[in-house]
Amino acid sequence: MPIRVAVLVLAIGVLVALPVDAQARSVRGCVIAPRTDCHGKNLTRAYLVIANLRGANLSGANLSGANLSLANLRGANLTGANLTGAQLTGAFLRGANLRGANLTGAFLSGVNLTRVNLTRANLTRAHLYYTNLTGANLSGANLTRAEMTGASLPGANLTGANLTRVNLTRANLTRANLSGADLTFTNLTGANLTRTNLSGTNLYYTNLNRANLTGANLIGAILTNVFWTGATCPNGIIANPSCSA
């Protein structure tokens, strides 16, 4: 077979092997490229693995069920986007704006969300195992039943957030602001709450077993039926049997 023919056959074979989205370089009218404008586009279940969407405008886009694993979304505008059930494992989201985004059931475990804007985002049942949320803005966010074991949230803003039944086992919430947040039935076993602002929070039936609350602010917090076994109180003393504001 002549060399030119062999190369052509090989090239065609590579194109056939590639996902349809990659061949077209666009998905349903959305050009997959940095700083692209795809606001409001329907990208449901789109295959966007390793896609470079840095600085893209995806506000209001429907990305439910999309696979964005390892995608570059640094500085992207995802305000109001629908990311329900989206796969974002390994995605790069630093500096992205996710204000008001719907991330219900989304997979974000291990993702770096340092200083990301998640104000009023819906993270119900989201997977955030060992996710880095240092300095992130989660004020007013809904995190009901989210899985956040080992998550890192130093300095995060969670004022007024709904953290009902969230699993925050061994999470780091050092100096985080949770004033006015709802932590009803939340699991904070072994969590680091050093100098955390918990003023006015609802801690009804919250599990604080072995948690470290040294220097934490509990003024005005609802402490009904809290589990305190082995917890370190704000004054540095082990709970016996409980801690007070």
C-alpha positions in Angstrom: 0.0 0.0 0.0 1.4 3.4 -1.0 2.6 5.5 2.0 0.1 8.3 1.3 -2.8 5.9 1.2 -1.7 4.2 4.4 -1.5 7.6 6.2 -5.0 8.5 5.0 -6.4 5.2 6.2 -4.7 5.7 9.6 -6.1 9.3 9.9 -9.6 8.1 9.1 -9.3 5.4 11.7 -8.3 7.9 14.3 -11.2 10.1 13.5 -13.6 7.2 13.8 -12.2 6.3 17.1 -12.6 9.8 18.5 -15.9 10.7 20.3 -18.4 12.5 18.0 -18.0 15.7 20.1 -14.3 15.8 19.6 -14.5 15.2 15.8 -17.0 18.1 15.4 -15.1 20.4 17.8 -18.5 21.7 18.7 -21.5 20.3 20.6 -25.0 21.4 19.6 -23.9 24.8 18.5 -21.3 25.3 21.2 -17.8 25.6 20.0 -15.5 23.9 22.5 -12.7 26.4 23.0 -11.3 28.8 25.5 -13.4 31.9 26.1 -16.3 30.5 24.0 -19.8 32.0 24.5 -22.2 29.1 25.0 -24.6 30.7 27.5 -27.9 29.0 27.6 -26.9 26.2 25.4 -28.3 22.7 25.8 -25.3 20.4 26.5 -27.1 17.7 28.3 -25.0 14.6 28.7 -22.3 16.1 26.5 -18.9 14.3 26.5 -16.4 17.1 27.4 -13.6 15.1 29.0 -10.3 17.2 29.0 -12.2 20.0 27.1 -10.5 23.4 27.3 -13.2 25.8 28.3 -11.1 28.3 30.2 -12.8 31.6 30.6 -15.9 30.3 28.8 -19.3 31.8 29.2 -21.6 28.9 30.2 -24.0 30.9 32.2 -27.5 29.3 32.2 -26.3 26.4 30.1 -27.8 22.9 30.6 -24.9 20.6 31.4 -26.9 18.0 33.4 -25.3 14.6 33.2 -22.4 16.0 31.2 -18.9 14.4 31.6 -16.5 17.2 32.3 -13.8 15.1 33.9 -10.4 16.8 33.7 -11.9 19.7 31.8 -10.3 23.1 32.1 -12.9 25.5 33.5 -10.6 28.0 35.1 -12.3 31.4 35.3 -15.4 30.1 33.5 -18.8 31.7 34.0 -21.2 29.0 35.2 -23.7 31.2 36.9 -27.1 29.6 37.0 -25.9 26.6 35.0 -27.6 23.3 35.4 -24.9 20.7 36.3 -27.2 18.2 37.9 -25.4 14.8 38.1 -22.5 16.2 36.1 -19.1 14.4 36.3 -16.5 17.0 37.3 -13.8 14.7 38.8 -10.4 16.2 38.2 -11.8 19.3 36.6 -10.0 22.6 37.0 -12.4 25.2 38.4 -10.2 27.7 40.1 -11.6 31.2 39.7 -14.8 29.9 38.2 -18.2 31.6 39.0 -20.8 29.0 40.0 -23.2 31.5 41.7 -26.7 30.0 41.7 -25.6 26.9 39.8 -27.5 23.6 40.2 -25.0 21.0 41.2 -27.5 18.5 42.6 -25.8 15.1 42.8 -22.7 16.4 40.9 -19.4 14.6 41.3 -16.7 17.0 42.6 -14.7 14.7 44.9 -11.1 15.9 45.2 -11.6 18.9 43.0 -9.8 22.2 43.8 -12.6 24.8 44.4 -10.3 27.3 46.2 -12.1 30.7 46.5 -14.7 29.6 44.0 -18.0 31.5 44.1 -20.8 29.1 45.0 -23.2 31.7 46.4 -26.8 30.2 46.6 -25.7 27.2 44.6 -27.7 24.0 45.0 -25.3 21.2 46.1 -27.9 18.8 47.4 -26.5 15.3 47.6 -23.3 16.5 45.8 -20.2 14.3 46.1 -17.5 16.5 47.7 -15.2 13.9 49.4 -11.8 15.5 50.2 -12.7 18.5 48.0 -10.7 21.7 48.5 -13.0 24.6 49.3 -10.5 26.9 51.0 -11.9 30.4 51.0 -14.9 29.5 48.9 -18.1 31.5 49.0 -21.0 29.2 49.9 -23.2 31.7 51.5 -26.9 30.8 51.2 -25.9 27.5 49.4 -28.0 24.4 49.8 -25.8 21.4 50.7 -28.5 19.1 52.1 -27.2 15.5 52.4 -24.0 16.4 50.6 -21.1 14.0 51.2 -18.1 16.1 52.4 -15.9 13.6 54.3 -12.5 15.1 54.7 -13.4 18.3 52.8 -11.1 21.3 53.3 -13.0 24.5 54.1 -10.6 26.9 56.0 -11.9 30.4 55.8 -14.9 29.4 53.7 -18.0 31.6 53.9 -21.1 29.4 54.7 -23.3 32.1 56.2 -26.9 31.1 56.1 -26.1 27.9 54.2 -28.3 24.8 54.5 -26.1 22.0 55.8 -28.9 19.7 57.0 -27.7 16.0 57.2 -24.4 16.8 55.6 -21.5 14.4 56.2 -18.6 16.5 57.3 -16.6 13.8 59.1 -13.0 14.9 59.6 -13.6 18.0 57.6 -11.4 21.1 58.2 -13.5 24.2 58.9 -10.8 26.2 60.6 -11.9 29.9 60.8 -14.8 29.3 58.5 -17.9 31.5 58.9 -21.1 29.4 59.4 -23.1 32.1 61.2 -26.8 31.5 60.8 -26.3 28.2 59.0 -28.6 25.1 59.5 -26.6 22.1 60.7 -29.5 20.0 61.8 -28.5 16.3 62.0 -25.2 17.1 60.4 -22.2 14.8 61.1 -19.1 16.7 62.2 -17.4 13.8 63.9 -13.7 14.5 64.3 -14.0 17.8 62.4 -11.6 20.7 63.0 -13.8 23.8 64.0 -10.9 25.8 65.5 -11.9 29.5 65.6 -15.0 28.7 63.5 -17.9 31.2 63.6 -20.9 29.1 64.6 -22.9 32.0 66.0 -26.7 31.7 65.5 -26.3 28.3 63.9 -28.9 25.5 64.3 -27.0 22.5 65.8 -30.1 20.4 66.6 -29.0 16.8 66.9 -25.6 17.6 65.4 -22.8 15.1 65.9 -19.8 16.8 67.3 -18.1 13.7 68.7 -14.3 14.2 68.9 -14.6 17.6 67.1 -12.2 20.4 68.0 -14.0 23.6 68.7 -11.2 25.5 70.3 -11.8 29.2 70.1 -15.1 28.7 68.2 -18.0 31.1 68.5 -21.2 29.5 69.7 -23.1 32.6 70.8 -26.8 32.2 70.0 -26.4 28.7 68.6 -29.1 26.2 69.1 -27.4 23.3 71.0 -30.4 21.0 71.6 -29.5 17.3 71.7 -26.0 17.8 70.4 -23.6 14.8 70.6 -20.4 16.0 72.4 -18.5 12.8 73.3 -14.8 13.6 73.3 -15.3 17.1 71.8 -12.9 19.9 72.7 -15.0 22.9 73.8 -14.3 26.6 72.8 -12.4 27.1 76.0 -10.1 24.2 75.2 -11.6 21.8 77.8 -13.0 18.4 76.8 -16.8 18.3 76.9 -18.1 17.0 80.3 -20.8 16.3 79.4 -21.3 19.1 77.0 -20.0 22.5 75.8 -21.7 25.8 76.2 -21.8 29.1 74.3 
